[in-house]
Amino acid sequence: MDHNERAVHASSFGTAAAAYAEHRPDYARAAVAWALQAAPGPRVLDLGAGTGKLTGTLLASGAEVVAVEPDPAMLAELRRGLPGVRALAGSAEAIPLPDGSVDAVLAGNAMHWFDMSVAGPEIARVLAPGGVLAGLWNVMDEQVPWVEGLARVSGSAAIGPRDTLASWRAVTAEMHLPRSGAPRFGSPEQSAFPHGQRRTADSLVATLATRAGMLVMPEEERETALGRIRGYLAGRPETADGEFTLPMLTGVLRVRRL
């Protein structure tokens, strides 16, 4: 994906901010605890915070959280859902915080949208010495047969290479590195933690409809893809009737500021 295409995808979420807030999953608490394990203090920046899915989990962990989000509609949903949180307009490339003001920077399903040639130095700037940068991604457990089938039927616009455990590690291993210049962070560590989300067939379709690849599709093509997914879920005994748990993991990429 080139720079312009990435920008289009990254800016698509505001059109579905309310659906994103309703349907996207939170993050495994064990994953957040591991991400913050090496942080030198409790001050955490949720960068590219969206509607606050990670922010809420961070608050539950006892962290002192500030959220930064570039999209006005997403930021409005965050402020509505978590009115007590300090939530600022800004981006990974222009963080509205002073130097050394946070002990950790976390990004939930957002780091792949950052231009790390600019965002890397910015993140390093706001991190205290020894601070931690961690990206978290909720991925589907395609080792479960019906989930593997769902990924195959859905196509990469709905379930892409960062959305299944098999490819997540390789795709994100060096995502923290700038495209040019000296690295500003140490060697990466990765780990994954069991997670799940209660869904129905309808709510899972609604969840997949909030993926960037689906949001930028022409309407007719999107409806065809969503119809194909509905048909698959209706034909599987695990998902055809009532609620079920979507098997997931929260994958974490963790690095220290040099």
C-alpha positions as CSV (number, residue, x, y, z in Angstrom):
1,M,0.0,0.0,0.0
2,D,1.5,3.3,-1.0
3,H,1.4,6.5,1.0
4,N,-1.7,8.0,-0.6
5,E,-3.6,4.7,-0.4
6,R,-2.7,4.3,3.3
7,A,-3.9,7.9,4.0
8,V,-7.2,7.2,2.4
9,H,-7.7,4.0,4.4
10,A,-6.5,5.7,7.6
11,S,-9.0,8.5,7.2
12,S,-12.0,6.3,6.5
13,F,-12.9,5.4,10.0
14,G,-14.7,8.7,10.9
15,T,-17.5,7.8,8.5
16,A,-18.3,4.8,10.8
17,A,-17.3,6.2,14.2
18,A,-20.5,5.1,16.0
19,A,-20.4,1.6,14.5
20,Y,-16.7,1.4,15.4
21,A,-17.4,2.3,19.0
22,E,-20.3,-0.2,19.2
23,H,-18.7,-3.2,17.4
24,R,-14.9,-3.2,17.7
25,P,-13.5,-5.3,20.5
26,D,-11.5,-4.1,23.5
27,Y,-8.0,-5.6,24.3
28,A,-7.0,-8.4,26.5
29,R,-6.0,-7.1,29.9
30,A,-3.0,-9.5,30.1
31,A,-1.7,-8.0,26.8
32,V,-1.9,-4.5,28.2
33,A,-0.2,-5.6,31.4
34,W,2.6,-7.1,29.4
35,A,3.0,-4.0,27.2
36,L,3.4,-1.8,30.3
37,Q,5.5,-4.2,32.3
38,A,8.8,-2.5,31.5
39,A,7.4,1.1,31.6
40,P,9.3,3.3,34.1
41,G,6.0,4.9,35.4
42,P,2.2,5.1,35.1
43,R,1.8,7.9,32.5
44,V,0.5,6.4,29.2
45,L,-0.3,7.9,25.9
46,D,-3.0,6.1,23.8
47,L,-1.9,7.2,20.3
48,G,-4.4,6.9,17.5
49,A,-6.9,6.2,20.2
50,G,-9.9,6.0,17.9
51,T,-13.1,5.7,19.9
52,G,-11.3,4.6,23.1
53,K,-11.3,0.9,22.9
54,L,-7.7,0.6,24.3
55,T,-8.2,3.7,26.5
56,G,-10.8,1.9,28.5
57,T,-8.6,-1.1,29.1
58,L,-5.7,1.2,30.1
59,L,-7.9,3.0,32.6
60,A,-9.0,-0.3,34.1
61,S,-5.3,-1.2,34.6
62,G,-4.7,1.9,36.7
63,A,-2.7,3.8,34.2
64,E,-2.7,7.6,34.0
65,V,-4.0,8.0,30.4
66,V,-4.0,10.7,27.8
67,A,-5.6,9.9,24.5
68,V,-4.6,11.5,21.1
69,E,-6.7,11.0,18.0
70,P,-6.6,12.8,14.6
71,D,-10.2,12.1,13.4
72,P,-12.8,14.5,14.8
73,A,-15.7,12.0,14.6
74,M,-13.7,9.3,16.3
75,L,-12.5,11.7,19.0
76,A,-16.0,12.8,19.6
77,E,-17.0,9.2,20.3
78,L,-14.1,8.8,22.6
79,R,-15.1,11.9,24.6
80,R,-18.7,10.8,24.7
81,G,-17.9,7.3,26.0
82,L,-15.0,8.3,28.3
83,P,-15.8,11.9,29.4
84,G,-13.2,11.8,32.2
85,V,-10.3,11.1,30.0
86,R,-8.0,13.8,28.7
87,A,-8.5,13.4,25.0
88,L,-6.6,15.7,22.5
89,A,-6.7,16.2,18.8
90,G,-3.4,15.2,17.3
91,S,-1.6,12.5,15.4
92,A,1.4,10.2,15.7
93,E,3.3,12.6,13.4
94,A,2.4,15.7,15.6
95,I,1.8,14.7,19.2
96,P,0.5,17.6,21.3
97,L,2.5,16.8,24.4
98,P,5.8,18.0,25.9
99,D,9.1,16.2,25.7
100,G,9.5,13.3,28.1
101,S,5.9,13.6,29.4
102,V,4.8,9.9,29.2
103,D,6.3,6.6,30.3
104,A,4.7,4.5,27.6
105,V,3.0,5.1,24.2
106,L,0.5,2.4,23.2
107,A,-1.4,2.1,19.9
108,G,-4.3,-0.2,19.5
109,N,-4.8,-1.4,15.9
110,A,-3.2,1.9,14.8
111,M,0.6,1.7,14.4
112,H,0.3,0.5,10.9
113,W,-1.2,3.8,9.9
114,F,1.7,5.8,11.3
115,D,4.4,7.4,9.1
116,M,7.2,6.2,11.3
117,S,9.8,8.3,9.5
118,V,8.0,11.2,11.2
119,A,6.2,9.5,14.0
120,G,9.2,7.6,15.3
121,P,11.1,10.7,16.4
122,E,7.9,12.3,17.7
123,I,7.2,9.2,19.9
124,A,10.8,9.1,21.1
125,R,10.5,12.8,22.0
126,V,7.5,12.4,24.3
127,L,8.8,9.3,25.9
128,A,10.7,9.5,29.2
129,P,14.1,7.8,29.3
130,G,13.6,4.0,29.2
131,G,10.0,4.5,28.0
132,V,8.1,1.9,26.2
133,L,6.4,1.9,22.8
134,A,3.9,-0.9,22.2
135,G,1.5,-1.7,19.4
136,L,-1.5,-3.9,20.1
137,W,-3.5,-5.7,17.4
138,N,-6.6,-7.9,17.9
139,V,-6.2,-10.9,15.6
140,M,-8.5,-13.8,14.8
141,D,-7.4,-17.3,15.8
142,E,-7.5,-19.0,12.4
143,Q,-6.4,-22.3,14.0
144,V,-10.2,-22.6,14.8
145,P,-11.6,-24.2,11.6
146,W,-14.7,-21.9,11.2
147,V,-12.5,-18.8,11.7
148,E,-10.1,-20.0,9.1
149,G,-13.0,-20.5,6.7
150,L,-14.3,-17.0,7.6
151,A,-10.9,-15.4,6.8
152,R,-10.9,-17.2,3.4
153,V,-14.5,-16.2,2.5
154,S,-14.2,-12.6,3.7
155,G,-11.2,-11.6,1.6
156,S,-8.3,-9.4,2.5
157,A,-10.4,-6.2,2.7
158,A,-12.2,-7.5,5.7
159,I,-9.6,-9.9,7.2
160,G,-6.1,-8.8,6.1
161,P,-2.5,-9.9,6.9
162,R,-2.5,-8.2,10.3
163,D,-5.8,-9.8,11.3
164,T,-4.8,-13.5,11.7
165,L,-2.1,-14.8,14.1
166,A,-0.2,-16.7,11.4
167,S,0.9,-13.6,9.5
168,W,0.7,-11.0,12.3
169,R,4.1,-11.6,13.7
170,A,5.9,-11.2,10.4
171,V,3.9,-8.2,9.2
172,T,4.4,-6.2,12.5
173,A,7.9,-7.3,13.5
174,E,9.6,-4.1,12.3
175,M,6.6,-1.8,12.2
176,H,8.2,0.5,14.9
177,L,11.2,1.3,12.7
178,P,11.5,4.5,10.5
179,R,11.8,3.9,6.8
180,S,15.1,5.8,6.8
181,G,17.6,7.0,9.4
182,A,18.9,5.5,12.5
183,P,16.4,3.4,14.6
184,R,15.2,5.2,17.8
185,F,14.1,2.1,19.5
186,G,15.6,-1.2,20.7
187,S,15.0,-4.8,19.7
188,P,11.4,-5.7,19.4
189,E,9.6,-8.3,21.5
190,Q,6.3,-9.9,20.5
191,S,3.8,-11.9,22.5
192,A,0.1,-12.8,22.1
193,F,-2.6,-13.3,24.7
194,P,-6.0,-15.1,24.5
195,H,-9.0,-12.9,23.9
196,G,-12.5,-13.2,22.6
197,Q,-15.6,-11.2,21.8
198,R,-19.2,-12.2,22.2
199,R,-20.9,-11.8,18.8
200,T,-23.9,-12.8,16.8
201,A,-23.7,-13.3,13.0
202,D,-25.2,-9.8,12.5
203,S,-22.9,-8.1,14.9
204,L,-19.8,-9.9,13.5
205,V,-20.8,-8.7,10.0
206,A,-21.2,-5.2,11.4
207,T,-17.7,-5.5,13.0
208,L,-16.1,-6.5,9.7
209,A,-17.9,-3.7,7.9
210,T,-15.8,-1.2,10.0
211,R,-12.5,-2.4,8.5
212,A,-10.7,0.2,6.4
213,G,-10.7,-2.0,3.3
214,M,-14.4,-2.4,3.5
215,L,-15.1,1.3,4.2
216,V,-13.3,2.4,1.1
217,M,-15.0,-0.1,-1.2
218,P,-17.7,1.0,-3.7
219,E,-21.1,0.4,-2.0
220,E,-22.2,-2.4,-4.4
221,E,-18.9,-4.3,-4.0
222,R,-19.1,-3.9,-0.2
223,E,-22.6,-5.2,0.0
224,T,-21.7,-8.2,-2.1
225,A,-18.8,-9.0,0.2
226,L,-20.9,-8.6,3.3
227,G,-23.6,-10.8,1.8
228,R,-21.0,-13.5,1.2
229,I,-19.9,-13.3,4.8
230,R,-23.5,-13.5,6.0
231,G,-24.1,-16.6,3.9
232,Y,-21.0,-18.3,5.3
233,L,-22.0,-17.5,9.0
234,A,-25.5,-18.7,8.3
235,G,-24.2,-22.0,7.1
236,R,-21.9,-22.8,10.0
237,P,-23.3,-24.5,13.1
238,E,-21.0,-22.5,15.4
239,T,-22.4,-19.1,14.2
240,A,-25.8,-19.7,12.6
241,D,-28.0,-19.1,15.7
242,G,-27.6,-16.8,18.7
243,E,-24.5,-15.6,20.4
244,F,-21.0,-17.2,20.1
245,T,-17.5,-16.2,21.1
246,L,-15.2,-15.0,18.3
247,P,-11.8,-16.6,19.1
248,M,-9.1,-13.9,19.1
249,L,-5.8,-13.0,20.5
250,T,-4.3,-9.7,21.3
251,G,-0.8,-9.5,19.8
252,V,1.7,-7.1,21.2
253,L,4.9,-5.6,19.7
254,R,6.9,-4.0,22.5
255,V,10.2,-1.9,22.2
256,R,12.1,0.5,24.5
257,R,13.2,3.9,23.6
258,L,17.0,4.1,23.1
